[in-house]
């Protein structure tokens, strides 16, 4: 199982989503920013590193929002989504095709990675 971390970053009632590059697995689908945890790092360290590499931002990592295990045809991921906020920097598209800030009621307008579906359902329920 692959350990993966991601950030739920809110700003003024909207949260950040990133569109995967076309050439990667699940290309052009939307996701929360993050990536794989390396063997020598904690989940929090991995999330901070991934956000620096992918968006040129430094995060303050908060509590875990949700854990999900999802089986793709090519791998099984254990995704840990953390509440987080941007400490320094302005998000830049260093790796992603696009970055958007969306409200919960806009979720259905975007095609997300399947591993995120459970999280998106919880977000929709938590804002009703």
Phi and psi restraints in degrees (value plus and minus 20) as a CYANA .aco file:
   2 UNK   PHI    -114.9   -74.9
   2 UNK   PSI     104.7   144.7
   3 UNK   PHI    -101.6   -61.6
   3 UNK   PSI     103.3   143.3
   4 UNK   PHI    -149.5  -109.5
   4 UNK   PSI     123.2   163.2
   5 UNK   PHI    -142.6  -102.6
   5 UNK   PSI     134.4   174.4
   6 UNK   PHI    -169.8  -129.8
   6 UNK   PSI     142.8   182.8
   7 UNK   PHI    -136.6   -96.6
   7 UNK   PSI     113.0   153.0
   8 UNK   PHI    -121.5   -81.5
   8 UNK   PSI      79.7   119.7
   9 UNK   PHI    -127.7   -87.7
   9 UNK   PSI      98.6   138.6
  10 UNK   PHI    -122.9   -82.9
  10 UNK   PSI     127.4   167.4
  11 UNK   PHI    -172.1  -132.1
  11 UNK   PSI      96.1   136.1
  12 UNK   PHI      30.9    70.9
  12 UNK   PSI      29.4    69.4
  13 UNK   PHI      60.6   100.6
  13 UNK   PSI     -16.4    23.6
  14 UNK   PHI    -144.2  -104.2
  14 UNK   PSI     135.0   175.0
  15 UNK   PHI    -141.3  -101.3
  15 UNK   PSI     134.5   174.5
  16 UNK   PHI    -105.1   -65.1
  16 UNK   PSI     113.9   153.9
  17 UNK   PHI    -148.3  -108.3
  17 UNK   PSI     133.2   173.2
  18 UNK   PHI    -147.9  -107.9
  18 UNK   PSI     122.0   162.0
  19 UNK   PHI    -115.3   -75.3
  19 UNK   PSI     105.4   145.4
  20 UNK   PHI     -84.0   -44.0
  20 UNK   PSI     128.0   168.0
  21 UNK   PHI     -81.2   -41.2
  21 UNK   PSI     128.7   168.7
  22 UNK   PHI     -80.5   -40.5
  22 UNK   PSI     -53.4   -13.4
  23 UNK   PHI    -102.7   -62.7
  23 UNK   PSI     -26.2    13.8
  24 UNK   PHI    -113.7   -73.7
  24 UNK   PSI     145.0   185.0
  25 UNK   PHI     -75.6   -35.6
  25 UNK   PSI     121.4   161.4
  26 UNK   PHI      37.2    77.2
  26 UNK   PSI      18.4    58.4
  27 UNK   PHI     -76.9   -36.9
  27 UNK   PSI     119.4   159.4
  28 UNK   PHI      49.4    89.4
  28 UNK   PSI     -17.8    22.2
  29 UNK   PHI     -99.5   -59.5
  29 UNK   PSI     137.3   177.3
  30 UNK   PHI    -112.8   -72.8
  30 UNK   PSI     131.4   171.4
  31 UNK   PHI    -176.0  -136.0
  31 UNK   PSI     152.1   192.1
  32 UNK   PHI    -104.7   -64.7
  32 UNK   PSI     124.7   164.7
  33 UNK   PHI     -84.5   -44.5
  33 UNK   PSI     123.2   163.2
  34 UNK   PHI     139.9   179.9
  34 UNK   PSI    -177.5  -137.5
  35 UNK   PHI     151.4   191.4
  35 UNK   PSI    -186.4  -146.4
  36 UNK   PHI     -94.8   -54.8
  36 UNK   PSI     125.8   165.8
  37 UNK   PHI    -106.9   -66.9
  37 UNK   PSI     105.0   145.0
  38 UNK   PHI     -97.9   -57.9
  38 UNK   PSI     133.7   173.7
  39 UNK   PHI     -76.0   -36.0
  39 UNK   PSI     -50.3   -10.3
  40 UNK   PHI    -112.5   -72.5
  40 UNK   PSI     -14.1    25.9
  41 UNK   PHI    -146.3  -106.3
  41 UNK   PSI     137.2   177.2
  42 UNK   PHI     -98.2   -58.2
  42 UNK   PSI     148.0   188.0
  43 UNK   PHI     -81.9   -41.9
  43 UNK   PSI     -61.2   -21.2
  44 UNK   PHI     -83.5   -43.5
  44 UNK   PSI     -63.1   -23.1
  45 UNK   PHI     -82.1   -42.1
  45 UNK   PSI     -60.8   -20.8
  46 UNK   PHI     -82.5   -42.5
  46 UNK   PSI     -62.1   -22.1
  47 UNK   PHI     -86.0   -46.0
  47 UNK   PSI     -62.3   -22.3
  48 UNK   PHI     -81.9   -41.9
  48 UNK   PSI     -64.8   -24.8
  49 UNK   PHI     -83.1   -43.1
  49 UNK   PSI     -68.4   -28.4
  50 UNK   PHI     -79.8   -39.8
  50 UNK   PSI     -60.9   -20.9
  51 UNK   PHI     -90.0   -50.0
  51 UNK   PSI     -51.8   -11.8
  52 UNK   PHI     -88.2   -48.2
  52 UNK   PSI     -63.1   -23.1
  53 UNK   PHI     -88.9   -48.9
  53 UNK   PSI     -60.7   -20.7
  54 UNK   PHI    -111.7   -71.7
  54 UNK   PSI     -50.1   -10.1
  55 UNK   PHI    -147.2  -107.2
  55 UNK   PSI     -25.8    14.2
  56 UNK   PHI      39.3    79.3
  56 UNK   PSI      19.2    59.2
  57 UNK   PHI    -144.5  -104.5
  57 UNK   PSI     135.9   175.9
  58 UNK   PHI    -127.5   -87.5
  58 UNK   PSI     111.7   151.7
  59 UNK   PHI    -122.9   -82.9
  59 UNK   PSI     131.1   171.1
  60 UNK   PHI    -120.0   -80.0
  60 UNK   PSI      96.5   136.5
  61 UNK   PHI    -113.3   -73.3
  61 UNK   PSI     108.5   148.5
  62 UNK   PHI    -124.2   -84.2
  62 UNK   PSI    -166.2  -126.2
  63 UNK   PHI     -94.1   -54.1
  63 UNK   PSI     140.4   180.4
  64 UNK   PHI     -91.0   -51.0
  64 UNK   PSI     109.1   149.1
  65 UNK   PHI    -103.6   -63.6
  65 UNK   PSI     -61.3   -21.3
  66 UNK   PHI    -189.7  -149.7
  66 UNK   PSI     130.4   170.4
  67 UNK   PHI    -134.7   -94.7
  67 UNK   PSI     118.8   158.8
  68 UNK   PHI    -157.7  -117.7
  68 UNK   PSI     118.7   158.7
  69 UNK   PHI    -131.4   -91.4
  69 UNK   PSI     107.1   147.1
  70 UNK   PHI    -154.5  -114.5
  70 UNK   PSI     115.4   155.4
  71 UNK   PHI    -121.3   -81.3
  71 UNK   PSI      92.9   132.9
  72 UNK   PHI    -110.8   -70.8
  72 UNK   PSI     145.6   185.6
  73 UNK   PHI     -79.4   -39.4
  73 UNK   PSI     -52.1   -12.1
  74 UNK   PHI    -121.4   -81.4
  74 UNK   PSI     -33.5     6.5
  75 UNK   PHI    -186.8  -146.8
  75 UNK   PSI     141.0   181.0
  76 UNK   PHI    -130.6   -90.6
  76 UNK   PSI     109.8   149.8
  77 UNK   PHI    -134.9   -94.9
  77 UNK   PSI     122.9   162.9
  78 UNK   PHI    -127.0   -87.0
  78 UNK   PSI      83.5   123.5
  79 UNK   PHI    -117.8   -77.8
  79 UNK   PSI     103.1   143.1
  80 UNK   PHI    -130.3   -90.3
  80 UNK   PSI      97.1   137.1
  81 UNK   PHI    -120.6   -80.6
  81 UNK   PSI     101.9   141.9
  82 UNK   PHI    -123.0   -83.0
  82 UNK   PSI     122.7   162.7
  83 UNK   PHI     -88.7   -48.7
  83 UNK   PSI     117.3   157.3
  84 UNK   PHI    -171.8  -131.8
  84 UNK   PSI     141.8   181.8
  85 UNK   PHI    -158.6  -118.6
  85 UNK   PSI     134.6   174.6
  86 UNK   PHI     -99.3   -59.3
  86 UNK   PSI     102.0   142.0
  87 UNK   PHI    -105.3   -65.3
  87 UNK   PSI     -69.7   -29.7
  88 UNK   PHI    -163.6  -123.6
  88 UNK   PSI     132.1   172.1
  89 UNK   PHI      79.8   119.8
  89 UNK   PSI     143.6   183.6
  90 UNK   PHI    -138.2   -98.2
  90 UNK   PSI     106.3   146.3
  91 UNK   PHI     -74.7   -34.7
  91 UNK   PSI     111.4   151.4
  92 UNK   PHI    -143.0  -103.0
  92 UNK   PSI     127.9   167.9
  93 UNK   PHI    -103.5   -63.5
  93 UNK   PSI      54.2    94.2
  94 UNK   PHI     -99.5   -59.5
  94 UNK   PSI     -47.8    -7.8
  95 UNK   PHI    -150.8  -110.8
  95 UNK   PSI     -52.2   -12.2
  96 UNK   PHI    -101.9   -61.9
  96 UNK   PSI     136.9   176.9
  97 UNK   PHI     -92.7   -52.7
  97 UNK   PSI     -55.2   -15.2
  98 UNK   PHI    -178.7  -138.7
  98 UNK   PSI     141.2   181.2
  99 UNK   PHI    -152.2  -112.2
  99 UNK   PSI     115.4   155.4
 100 UNK   PHI    -155.2  -115.2
 100 UNK   PSI     132.4   172.4
 101 UNK   PHI    -129.9   -89.9
 101 UNK   PSI      99.7   139.7
 102 UNK   PHI    -146.5  -106.5
 102 UNK   PSI     133.3   173.3
 103 UNK   PHI    -106.2   -66.2
 103 UNK   PSI     138.5   178.5
 104 UNK   PHI     -76.5   -36.5
 104 UNK   PSI     -57.4   -17.4
 105 UNK   PHI     -92.7   -52.7
 105 UNK   PSI     -21.4    18.6
 106 UNK   PHI    -121.7   -81.7
 106 UNK   PSI     -22.8    17.2
 107 UNK   PHI     -72.4   -32.4
 107 UNK   PSI     -64.1   -24.1
 108 UNK   PHI     -88.6   -48.6
 108 UNK   PSI     -28.9    11.1
 109 UNK   PHI    -102.8   -62.8
 109 UNK   PSI     -24.8    15.2
 110 UNK   PHI    -142.7  -102.7
 110 UNK   PSI     125.0   165.0
 111 UNK   PHI    -113.0   -73.0
 111 UNK   PSI      91.0   131.0
 112 UNK   PHI    -119.2   -79.2
 112 UNK   PSI     139.8   179.8
 113 UNK   PHI     -79.9   -39.9
 113 UNK   PSI     121.1   161.1
 114 UNK   PHI     -75.7   -35.7
 114 UNK   PSI     -53.5   -13.5
 115 UNK   PHI     -83.0   -43.0
 115 UNK   PSI     -40.8    -0.8
 116 UNK   PHI    -108.4   -68.4
 116 UNK   PSI     -30.2     9.8
 117 UNK   PHI     -78.5   -38.5
 117 UNK   PSI     -64.1   -24.1
 118 UNK   PHI     -81.8   -41.8
 118 UNK   PSI     -60.2   -20.2
 119 UNK   PHI     -84.7   -44.7
 119 UNK   PSI     -64.3   -24.3
 120 UNK   PHI     -83.7   -43.7
 120 UNK   PSI     -57.9   -17.9
 121 UNK   PHI     -82.1   -42.1
 121 UNK   PSI     -63.9   -23.9
 122 UNK   PHI     -83.9   -43.9
 122 UNK   PSI     -60.5   -20.5
 123 UNK   PHI     -80.2   -40.2
 123 UNK   PSI     -63.3   -23.3
 124 UNK   PHI     -82.8   -42.8
 124 UNK   PSI     -61.9   -21.9
 125 UNK   PHI     -89.3   -49.3
 125 UNK   PSI     -53.7   -13.7
 126 UNK   PHI     -95.7   -55.7
 126 UNK   PSI     -32.4     7.6
 127 UNK   PHI    -128.1   -88.1
 127 UNK   PSI     -13.5    26.5
